[in-house]
């Protein structure tokens, strides 16, 4: 199977955050990603991530362009005429003021799929709020629904769930749906990707329950959030941890049998028994190291898995067997390992040559999109490209 997005060109105006994650995943599917960065005089307007971050920019080319200059705006629109997707993450209203908004691009290319990613969306009372991952998890109910510290403090998540799943993946799904629609109708689309909306989508089971029934479960009291001992984490003898998720009764019965705790097999969802069950499980798991329990239980239909650290996950033999880690070669930083394309359908290679983010492909890209050598020379002379 070849790359699923061969022939799709994406103009990416972002450097970090959900939009950058989205373009990285599209690159993994074979799309031609053109990163539009500011010229050096305006470079402080954009964050430059470390060379290894965001997959090291594999599958991308780079153009420095001054979008505040009229000639820069016109060059961008020329690029958009021959592109399929635009991704941007400015605050609402900025791209329109620059003259590169959806209506500007659509007038030149009616087939364009234009994706705007923001924290709170293009409209609504919070549209102009600044924010980051933690803020979007906060307003979407995610933090309040997570198990709090003893003083009630909501926990800090260990990963940027909103940026990745609620933002970047939402953008990818929306873009792919719009491209499928375009293949039928011939028309492009405008996509208003709000990360906070994406958090609501991730919280749909809890929020829909509240909307339908009025129920308000306190943190730690929902069935999959701490109410039942069969769905919890437990410390082991070597201070490791196990994740137990034996929701279905047959898995729970298998676990009780393996641990010689069959007295609790029929009390799985008995609220009055949960403290005693949790104590019994904690005592049993404290008797052996984590990996001994994994060897005993994981393959025995008990829904038990080890809690792995980041280094452990990176070196995990299961992931290695699936080819999830590749070698990257950077022109300035040498070779290092990185995650290969992970989403289903993306082609995995054992090695990737990464671009040097201190250089650009500006001349070649502009020529590919129809600008003459004279026009490109004039843009350089005016400081509009670099």
C-alpha positions in Angstrom: 0.0 0.0 0.0 1.3 3.4 -0.9 0.9 6.7 0.8 -2.8 7.5 1.2 -2.4 11.2 0.7 0.0 11.3 -2.2 -0.8 14.3 -4.4 -2.3 16.4 -1.6 -0.5 19.7 -0.9 -0.9 21.4 2.5 0.1 24.9 3.4 0.8 25.0 7.2 1.0 28.4 8.8 1.6 27.0 12.3 4.8 25.9 14.1 3.6 24.3 17.3 0.3 23.1 18.9 -2.7 21.3 17.4 -2.2 22.6 13.9 1.4 21.4 13.8 0.4 18.0 15.1 -2.3 17.8 12.4 0.1 18.7 9.6 2.6 16.2 11.0 0.1 13.4 10.8 -1.0 14.4 7.3 2.7 14.3 6.3 2.9 10.7 7.7 0.1 9.8 5.3 2.1 11.2 2.4 0.8 14.7 2.0 3.2 17.4 0.8 3.5 19.8 3.7 4.8 23.3 3.1 5.5 25.1 6.3 5.1 28.9 6.0 7.3 30.6 8.5 8.0 34.3 9.1 11.0 36.0 7.5 13.9 36.5 9.9 12.8 40.1 10.6 9.6 38.8 12.0 10.9 35.4 13.4 9.9 36.3 17.0 6.3 36.0 15.9 6.6 32.2 15.9 8.0 29.5 18.2 10.7 27.3 16.8 10.4 23.8 18.3 13.5 21.6 19.0 14.8 19.7 15.9 13.3 16.4 17.2 9.9 17.7 18.2 6.8 17.2 16.0 8.5 14.2 14.3 11.4 16.5 13.4 9.3 18.0 10.5 9.7 14.9 8.4 7.9 15.1 5.1 7.8 18.9 5.2 9.4 21.7 3.2 9.8 25.2 4.4 9.2 28.7 3.0 9.9 32.0 4.8 7.3 34.5 3.8 6.3 38.0 5.1 2.6 37.8 5.1 2.2 41.4 6.3 3.7 42.6 3.0 1.4 42.9 0.0 3.8 41.0 -2.1 4.0 38.3 0.5 0.2 38.0 0.7 0.0 37.7 -3.1 2.7 35.0 -3.1 0.8 33.0 -0.5 -2.4 33.2 -2.6 -0.4 32.0 -5.6 0.7 29.0 -3.6 -2.9 28.4 -2.4 -4.2 28.3 -6.0 -2.4 25.0 -6.5 -2.8 23.6 -3.0 -5.5 21.4 -1.4 -5.4 22.4 2.3 -4.5 25.4 4.4 -4.0 25.0 8.1 -3.7 28.1 10.3 -3.8 28.8 14.1 -4.0 32.6 14.4 -6.6 34.2 16.6 -10.0 34.7 15.0 -10.0 37.5 12.5 -6.2 37.7 12.0 -6.0 35.8 8.6 -8.9 37.9 7.2 -7.0 41.1 8.2 -3.9 39.8 6.5 -5.9 39.1 3.3 -5.3 35.4 3.4 -8.5 34.2 5.1 -10.9 31.6 3.7 -12.8 34.0 1.5 -9.5 35.3 0.0 -8.2 31.8 -0.8 -11.6 30.5 -1.9 -11.9 33.3 -4.5 -8.7 31.9 -6.1 -9.3 28.2 -5.4 -12.9 27.1 -4.8 -11.6 23.5 -4.0 -9.5 24.6 -1.0 -10.1 22.9 2.4 -9.3 25.7 4.9 -8.8 24.6 8.5 -8.6 27.2 11.3 -7.5 25.8 14.6 -8.1 27.8 17.8 -8.6 27.2 21.4 -12.2 28.2 21.7 -13.4 28.6 18.1 -14.1 31.5 15.7 -17.1 32.7 17.7 -18.6 32.6 21.2 -17.7 34.6 24.4 -14.3 32.9 24.7 -13.2 33.3 21.1 -10.5 35.8 21.8 -9.2 34.2 25.0 -5.6 33.1 25.0 -5.1 29.6 26.1 -3.2 26.3 26.1 -3.9 22.6 26.6 -4.6 22.9 30.4 -7.1 25.6 29.8 -9.1 23.6 27.3 -9.1 20.6 29.5 -10.4 22.8 32.3 -13.4 24.3 30.5 -14.4 20.9 28.9 -14.9 19.2 32.3 -11.8 16.9 31.9 -9.9 18.3 34.9 -12.8 18.3 37.3 -13.7 14.8 36.3 -10.2 13.5 37.1 -9.2 12.1 40.5 -8.2 15.2 42.6 -5.4 15.5 45.1 -6.4 15.2 48.8 -7.0 19.0 49.0 -9.3 18.8 45.9 -6.7 20.2 43.5 -7.4 19.0 40.0 -4.5 17.0 38.6 -2.1 18.1 35.9 -2.3 15.6 33.0 0.8 13.8 32.0 0.3 14.6 28.3 -1.2 17.4 26.2 -4.4 15.5 25.6 -6.3 18.6 24.3 -3.6 19.7 21.8 -3.2 16.2 20.4 -6.6 14.3 20.5 -9.1 17.2 20.9 -7.2 19.6 18.5 -4.7 17.9 16.2 -6.7 14.7 15.6 -9.9 16.6 15.3 -8.3 18.7 12.6 -7.1 15.7 10.7 -10.5 14.0 10.8 -12.2 17.2 9.6 -9.7 17.7 6.8 -10.0 14.1 5.6 -13.8 14.3 5.7 -13.7 17.5 3.7 -11.3 16.0 1.1 -13.7 13.0 0.7 -16.6 15.4 0.3 -14.7 17.4 -2.3 -14.0 14.3 -4.3 -17.8 14.0 -4.7 -19.0 17.6 -4.9 -15.9 19.4 -6.2 -16.3 22.0 -3.5 -13.8 22.8 -0.7 -14.8 23.6 2.9 -14.1 25.9 5.8 -13.3 24.0 9.1 -13.6 25.8 12.4 -11.6 23.5 14.7 -12.0 24.5 18.4 -9.9 22.5 20.8 -12.3 23.1 23.6 -15.1 21.6 21.5 -12.9 18.6 20.9 -12.5 18.2 24.7 -16.3 18.1 25.0 -16.3 15.4 22.4 -13.8 13.4 24.4 -16.0 13.9 27.5 -19.2 12.9 25.7 -20.0 9.9 27.9 -20.0 12.0 31.0 -21.6 15.2 29.6 -24.3 13.3 27.7 -25.2 11.5 30.9 -25.5 14.9 32.7 -27.6 16.4 29.8 -29.9 13.4 29.6 -30.4 12.6 33.3 -29.1 15.6 35.3 -26.6 13.3 37.0 -23.5 14.9 38.5 -20.9 12.4 39.5 -18.2 13.7 41.9 -14.6 13.0 40.9 -13.7 9.4 41.7 -17.3 8.2 41.8 -18.1 7.4 38.2 -17.9 3.7 37.1 -14.7 4.2 35.2 -13.2 6.9 37.4 -12.6 5.3 40.7 -15.9 4.0 41.9 -15.1 0.3 41.5 -12.0 -1.6 42.6 -12.0 -3.6 39.4 -10.9 -0.5 37.5 -8.0 1.1 39.3 -4.2 1.2 39.7 -2.3 -0.8 42.3 1.2 -0.6 43.8 3.5 -3.6 43.6 6.3 -4.9 45.7 9.0 -3.0 43.8 7.1 0.3 43.9 5.9 -0.3 40.3 2.2 0.0 39.4 -0.4 -2.1 37.6 -3.5 -0.9 35.8 -6.5 -3.2 36.4 -9.4 -2.7 34.0 -11.5 -5.9 34.5 -14.9 -4.4 33.6 -16.6 -7.4 32.2 -17.5 -10.1 34.8 -15.6 -12.9 33.0 -12.3 -10.9 33.2 -13.0 -10.0 36.8 -13.7 -13.7 37.7 -10.4 -14.7 36.0 -8.5 -12.1 38.0 -10.1 -13.2 41.3 -9.3 -16.8 40.5 -5.7 -16.0 39.6 -5.2 -14.0 42.9 -7.1 -16.5 45.0 -9.7 -13.9 45.9 -12.8 -15.8 44.6 -14.8 -14.6 47.6 -15.1 -11.2 45.8 -16.0 -12.6 42.4 -19.7 -12.0 42.8 -19.2 -8.6 44.6 -17.7 -6.8 41.6 -20.2 -4.0 41.5 -21.4 -4.1 45.1 -20.9 -0.5 46.3 -20.8 -1.7 50.0 -17.9 -4.1 49.2 -15.6 -1.8 47.3 -13.3 -0.6 50.1 -12.8 -4.2 51.2 -12.1 -5.4 47.6 -9.7 -2.6 47.0 -7.8 -3.4 50.3 -7.6 -7.1 49.3 -6.3 -6.3 45.8 -3.8 -3.8 47.2 -2.5 -6.4 49.7 -2.2 -9.1 47.1 -0.4 -6.9 44.5 2.0 -5.6 47.1 3.4 -9.1 47.5 5.2 -9.3 44.1 7.1 -7.1 41.7 5.3 -5.5 38.8 6.8 -7.6 36.1 6.1 -10.9 37.9 2.4 -9.9 38.1 2.4 -9.0 34.4 3.9 -12.4 33.5 1.3 -14.1 35.6 -1.8 -12.1 34.7 -1.5 -10.2 31.5 -2.0 -13.1 29.1 -4.7 -14.7 31.3 -7.7 -12.6 30.2 -7.6 -10.4 33.3 -7.2 -7.0 31.7 -4.1 -6.2 33.6 -1.2 -4.2 32.2 2.0 -2.6 33.6 2.1 1.2 34.1 5.2 2.0 32.0 7.4 5.1 32.3 8.2 7.1 29.1 11.6 5.3 28.7 10.0 2.0 29.3 7.3 2.7 26.7 9.9 3.8 24.2 11.9 0.5 24.7 8.8 -1.8 25.0 9.3 -5.0 23.1 5.6 -5.1 21.9 5.9 -1.7 20.3 9.3 -2.6 18.9 7.8 -5.6 17.3 5.2 -3.4 15.5 7.9 -1.1 14.1 6.9 2.0 16.1 10.4 3.4 16.4 12.6 4.5 13.5 15.9 6.2 13.0 16.0 9.9 12.0 19.0 11.6 10.4 19.2 15.4 11.0 21.7 17.4 8.9 23.0 19.3 12.0 22.1 17.0 15.0 23.1 13.7 13.5 21.1 10.4 13.9 18.7 9.7 16.7 15.6 7.5 17.2 12.1 8.8 16.9 8.5 7.4 16.7 7.6 6.2 13.2 4.2 7.1 11.7 1.8 5.4 14.1 -1.7 6.0 12.9 -3.3 3.2 10.9 -2.6 3.3 7.2 0.5 5.4 7.4 3.5 3.8 5.7 6.4 3.1 8.1 10.0 3.4 7.1 13.1 2.3 9.1 14.8 5.6 8.5 13.8 9.2 7.8 16.0 12.1 6.6 14.8 15.2 8.4 14.9 18.8 7.1 17.2 21.5 8.4 14.8 24.1 9.9 17.5 26.8 9.5 17.2 26.5 5.8 14.4 26.9 3.3 13.0 25.6 0.0 11.5 29.0 -0.9 12.8 29.4 -4.4 11.9 25.8 -5.5 8.5 26.0 -3.9 7.6 29.3 -5.5 8.8 28.1 -8.9 6.7 24.9 -8.5 3.7 27.1 -7.9 4.1 29.2 -11.0 6.3 32.1 -10.0 8.9 33.2 -12.5 12.6 33.6 -11.7 12.2 37.3 -12.0 9.3 37.4 -9.6 11.3 35.3 -7.1 14.3 37.6 -7.4 12.1 40.6 -6.8 10.6 39.0 -3.6 14.1 38.3 -2.3 15.2 41.9 -3.0 12.1 43.2 -1.2 12.8 41.0 1.9 9.5 39.3 1.4 10.9 35.8 1.2 14.0 34.1 2.7 
